[in-house]
Amino acid sequence: MRMAKQKSFCCFLCFLSVILWSEQVTMGKVIIRVGVVLDMNSVVGKTAENCISAAANDFYARNADYRTRISLVTRDSKGDVVTAASAALDLMKNEEVEAIIGPQRSSEAKFVIELGNKTQVPILSFSATSPALTPVQSNYFIRTAQSDSSQVKAIASIVETYGWREIVLIYEGTEYGIALVPYLLHAFHEIGTRVPYESCIPSSFDDTEIMSELQKIKKMQESVFLVHMTASMGSRLFLLAESAGMMSEGYAWLVTTGLSTLLDPVDAKVMDSMQGVLGVKPYVPKSIELEGFKSRWKKNFNSENLFGLWAYDTVWAIAMAVERAGIVHSSFLKQNASNRSVDLAALGISEMGPRLLKSILNTTFDGLSGKFQLVKGEMAPFAFEIFNVVGRSERVIGYWTEKGGLSQSLDSSSKISHSNSKTKLKQPIWPGGTIQQPKKLRIGVPVRSDFSEFIKVEWDQQSNEPIVSGFSAEVFLAVHDILPFPLPYEFIPFMNESSRKSAGTYDDLLRQIEHQKFDAVVGDTTIVAYRSSYVDFTLPYSESGITMVVLMKRDERDNMWIFLKPLSPKLWLVTGVAFFVTGLVVWVLEHRTNTEFRGTPEQQLGTVIWFSFSTLVFAHRERPENNLTKFVLIIWMFVVLIISQSYTASLASMLTVQRMHPAFVDVTEIQRNNYFVGHHKDSFVKDFLKKELHFNDTMLREYSTPEEFHDALSRGSHNGGVAAIFEEIPYVRRFLNDKYRCSKFQMVGPTYQTDGFGFVSDSLSLFLKLLGFK
């Protein structure tokens, strides 16, 4: 009995000594009450409570000589807006706190911030990141975290780096989710990325409704998605996306900081469903203090939770500011007296609030989350970490800063180290375990004002989007529609934006693939050897080749001078001279001995001409006596027989058979006579004519439309036109398809073979996909 009394007395003495020690520690210290409003049922709330408590203990253990102490008064918001507001009212009225840490969510903070403005009590939130809440509009609101809007440029840089021209937004239908959308849309507009669809998923949706929305998006054949959600909603989304087959090869997912900062606490099954996801989150520099904090508290709670680190630094910032502000007492000036704990009219005004606010805004130090420095009432972002979910961990693939943009690594001084390589980020592993980057194909199409049957670009009057049609586009779409996997694409006209006319030749268009402005080209593009040095072609989907089109000669039967056509002018001249010379030779040989060849000079001249022509029909009256004359006549009559028979046959053929004669049938004849030839504008045919057929550049003329072809051939080379048009066979057939042109022009000469029309890409793997190989 005595032993028990002695033990009880000893315990009493120990308890009394603890009380006396505590009083000695706080003796002479100014106690400043600080409220804390958290959702104790959430991961963030539980982690933050532990971090806040740890921060107060650590701060005063290191700064035991400070004359001020903050006393934390915690209230549970239970995740409800009204309860959060009620808790804040209670803290201000009954506890007379000088500052409030929280509330946790942006929707809860909105009303509490107004209370802070009314009572001049600083409201410090480490987790209300919605850009709808801004310290600029609310003087007593301080965000000790980074605003969601600070990550927008980093996200846009990632989208631009991977060349995604379209991206679907999937966001939570709360104030937190909706507020960031305008910032994202503006950033994507700046880099030329379209947002074809915005999926707003209310927090009230069940799994069936979310799955229905995902199936709707899947049918759109979109493949790149940006998710802006909290951890609870995002976890459900990715589990359902995996079930919908949208976490496989061909898809890309990017998450914002709201989800990426909470990946560590999520269930392992959720992490498994997020394989290949890219994310951004604020960069936390390594430090001895951070490593020590992790080692001390990792068994109690997740010490790597970024919101927890911000909560920790928030407590340190308040404790420093309270000490530096020189606050010697805590008091409220009451406006009305009331016993009700939530009476708005009974709220007073904090005397120390303005001084404490100024002190907090000017506080800077190196915290666990990095440099604590407030710019316009919120944390200034230093850098963002770009990570890739691989396995059940986050693999860092790069960083982003305002000044340096994207890079692959950080140096020892925590400054961005820029890579000299073209790759700004390390190779990620995409959904499906592939390293092939999923993106919407940027397909360039030629803009032409002629031969629109092959490729045609029109513009939708309402959306102002291009509408591409024609034979080439139909072939591409037919192949695309039978693919067993999604292959998103967009047609991009190769044109000047102001005039909407072609921006160059077909070679210029193909060079855009080499410059990475297009991924492929769909159009009437001819497969030519020199083009294969910088692009790849598919197998041809249309025959081709270069040929010559010329004007047809008119039918000579309607010409009254047709009897002269059987012989050429030179042959007529030679024949006439031969007639005269033959008559003259006969006269020389006969006139000395033969009286029939004598007479006046006029008679002798007439005899010379008459004798030669009369031999054509053997009607000459003069009888030759000289043997030499007879020999000459034998030869002459044989020549006359050949000429007369050839003439008769040719004339008969002209009069009896309708014949269409091309003006030219040989390229050599055109070159020999230095005739002008035409070709299609902006076509490779020009180089072919110069290098292969050796035409002089001055003899070449360009034309754009079938009508210009018609006019140039009709006028001829001597009248400002051309003798022939050199063009690819598909265009020639289209040109000659007109009934009138078919009878007036003809395709003649040899066909210079090309490999036909094909689609173009910078990589043959693209077209292996088009053929169904993955």
Secondary structure, DSSP 8 states (H G I E B T S, - for coil): -HHHHHHHHHHHHHHHHHHHHHHHHHTT-EEEEEEEEE-TTSHHHHHHHHHHHHHHHHHHHH-TT-SEEEEEEEEE-TT-HHHHHHHHHHHHHTS--SEEE--SSHHHHHHHHHHHHHHT--EEESS---TTS-TTT-TTEEESS--GGGGHHHHHHHHHHTT-SB-EEEEESSHHHHHTHHHHHHHHHHTT-B---EEEE-TT--HHHHHHHHHHHHHTT--EEEEE--HHHHHHHHHHHHHTT-SSTT-EEEE-HHHHTTTTTS-HHHHHHTTT-EEEEE-----HHHHHHHHHHTTTS-TT-HHHHHHHHHHHHHHHHHHHHT-----EE-SS--S-TT-GGG--EESSHHHHHHHHHT--EEETTEEE-EETTEE----EEEEEEETTEEEEEEEEETTTEEESEE-TTS-EE--SSS--S----BTTTB-S----EEEEEE--SS-TTT-EEEE-TTT--EEEESHHHHHHHHHHHT-SS---EEEEEEB-TTT-SB-S-HHHHHHHHHTTS-SEE-SS-B--GGGGGTSEE---SB---EEEEEEB---GGG-TTGGGTTS-HHHHHHHHHHHHHHHHHHHHHHTTT-GGG-S-HHHHHHHHHHHHHHTTTT--------HHHHHHHHHHHHHHHHHHHHHHHHHHHHHHS----BS---HHHHHHTT--EEEETT-THHHHHHHTS---GGGEEEE-SHHHHHHHHHH-GGGTS-SEEEEEHHHHHHHHTSHHHHHHEEEEEEEE----B--EES-HHHHHHHTT--
